[in-house]
Amino acid sequence: MNGGSYSLREASAILAENAAHTDRHASFPAESVAALRRAGVLNAACPTAHQGLGCSLEELIRIGVELGRGCGSTAMIWAMHQVQVMCLVRHGGDHILDLVPSMVSGGTLVASVTSERGIGGSLRTSSAAVVPDGDMVRLEKRAPTVSYGAQAGAYLITARRTPEAPATDQVAVYAEANQVSLTPAGPDWNPMGMRGTCSPGFDVVATVPATHVLPVGFGEIAEATMVPLSHLLWTACWVGIATDAFRRAQSMVRQRTRSDGNHLEPRLAAAGAALAQTRALLTEAASRYQPIWADPAALGAHGGPALTLLLNDLKMLASTSTVDVARLALEICGMAGYSEDGPLSVARHLRDLYSARLMIGNERLLSTNARLSLMKKV
C-alpha cells in the first residue's frame, strides 16, 4: 500500500526509528505522524469519496499491526484517529460530511473527548451538557484524559443532549481546534507506557454551530462504530507491538541455536501460540462486524448481545495475551530484553501493552459480559 511518498513498510520503519525517543521523552511523535500523512494512511478508513483511502476492515487491521510493530504510541494515535473520523463519516449527517474532505486533505488529527471526571470511566454516561445559545451551542467538560489533545486539529466530544437530559441521553459534538479552549487539568503527562500518545487531562470548553451536534444519538454511534472499531483497531496495534517483541525473542533464540544446535525454547512456542490465538479471534470478530461496517443500518440485524460479547472478549483477551507475549519475550531475552536500549529490548513493548487493560477497563467489560451471558444461546 502506498498512498503517498512512503510505503506502509517505510512509514513503519520511521516509526521504529523514532519510538525510543518518543518513549523516553513522552513526546508527541510529530515526525512519525507526518510519515503516516506522507504514506497516505493517516485517513486510511475514510472513504475515497471524502478524500480518504477507503480501506477495507481487513486492510485497516493489517495497517494497525504493521504500525504497532514500529511504535505503539503512534499506532494508537492512528487507531484512535480512524475511529473518530469514521464516527463523523458514518453518523455526521450532510453538514458534517461537507467538512470532512477539507479535514482529511489537510491532515487534521481528530481527538476523542469522551472521558469525564466523576462518571467512573463510563463511556455511556455524561455529566457535561450541551447548552443552546441561538444558532450556537456551548459545552464545558472536565476530561481526565484527552489523547493527543494539544496536537489535535479537531475533537469529537460527548455530552448530555441538554442540561435537563438524563446522564445516558448523550450526543456527540464536532469541534474544530479554533472553537475549543483547552486548560490543562491534573498532573503532567508522565505515564508508564504509551507515552507518546500525550494524554493528560484538560478542562474543555467548546462553542460551535448547532449543526455540529451529530444528528444520531451517541448510543447508536458507540454501538455501530466507536466501540467495535476501537476494539478491532486497538487489538491490531497491540498484536503489532507483541509481534515485534516476539521477533526480538526469536532473534535471541536463533543466536543461541547457532552456538548450541540442540537449544530449544518452549517459551517461544508459547508466545507464538498466544499471538495466533489473538489473531484468530481478531479475524473472527472483524468478520462478524463486517455487515455493520459496510452499513451502519445493519446494526439491528447483525448487532446485539452476541456481537458485544465477542468484541468484549476480544478486547479482554488481547489486553492480556499480548502482555504474556511480551513477558515471555522478556524472559527469553533476559537482561538484553530488560534493558531500555538495544535491539533485543522489550521494556517499551511491555510497558505499552500494560495500558491495554485500562482502555475501557476489563472489569467493566467483564460486568457487561456477565449480564449478557444470561442471554447467550448455547
C-alpha positions, 0 to 999 in steps of 0.5 A: 500500500502506498498512498503517498511518498512512503510505503506502509513498510517505510512509514513503519520503519520511521516509526521504529526509528523514532519510538525510543525517543518518543518513549523516553521523552513522552513526546508527541511523535510529530515526525512519525505522524507526518510519515503516516500523512506522507504514506497516505494512511493517516485517513486510511478508513475514510472513504475515497469519496471524502478524500480518504483511502477507503480501506477495507476492515481487513486492510485497516487491521493489517495497517494497525499491526504493521504500525504497532510493530514500529511504535505503539504510541503512534499506532494508537494515535492512528487507531484512535484517529480512524475511529473518530473520523469514521464516527463523523463519516458514518453518523455526521449527517450532510453538514458534517460530511461537507467538512470532512474532505477539507479535514482529511486533505489537510491532515487534521488529527481528530481527538476523542473527548469522551472521558469525564471526571466523576462518571467512573470511566463510563463511556455511556454516561455524561455529566457535561451538557450541551447548552443552546445559545441561538444558532450556537451551542456551548459545552464545558467538560472536565476530561481526565484524559484527552489523547493527543489533545494539544496536537489535535486539529479537531475533537469529537466530544460527548455530552448530555443532549441538554442540561435537563437530559438524563446522564445516558441521553448523550450526543456527540459534538464536532469541534474544530481546534479554533472553537475549543479552549483547552486548560490543562487539568491534573498532573503532567503527562508522565505515564508508564507506557504509551507515552507518546500518545500525550494524554493528560487531562484538560478542562474543555470548553467548546462553542460551535454551530448547532449543526455540529451536534451529530444528528444520531444519538451517541448510543447508536454511534458507540454501538455501530462504530466507536466501540467495535472499531476501537476494539478491532483497531486497538487489538491490531496495534497491540498484536503489532507491538507483541509481534515485534517483541516476539521477533526480538525473542526469536532473534535471541533464540536463533543466536543461541541455536547457532552456538548450541544446535540442540537449544530449544525454547518452549517459551517461544512456542508459547508466545507464538501460540498466544499471538495466533490465538489473538489473531484468530479471534481478531479475524473472527470478530472483524468478520462478524462486524463486517455487515455493520461496517459496510452499513451502519443500518445493519446494526439491528440485524447483525448487532446485539448481545452476541456481537458485544460479547465477542468484541468484549472478549476480544478486547479482554483477551488481547489486553492480556495475551499480548502482555504474556507475549511480551513477558515471555519475550522478556524472559527469553531475552533476559537482561538484553530484553530488560534493558531500555536500549538495544535491539533485543529490548522489550521494556517499551513493548511491555510497558505499552501493552500494560495500558491495554487493560485500562482502555475501557477497563476489563472489569467493566467489560467483564460486568457487561459480559456477565449480564449478557451471558444470561442471554447467550444461546448455547 
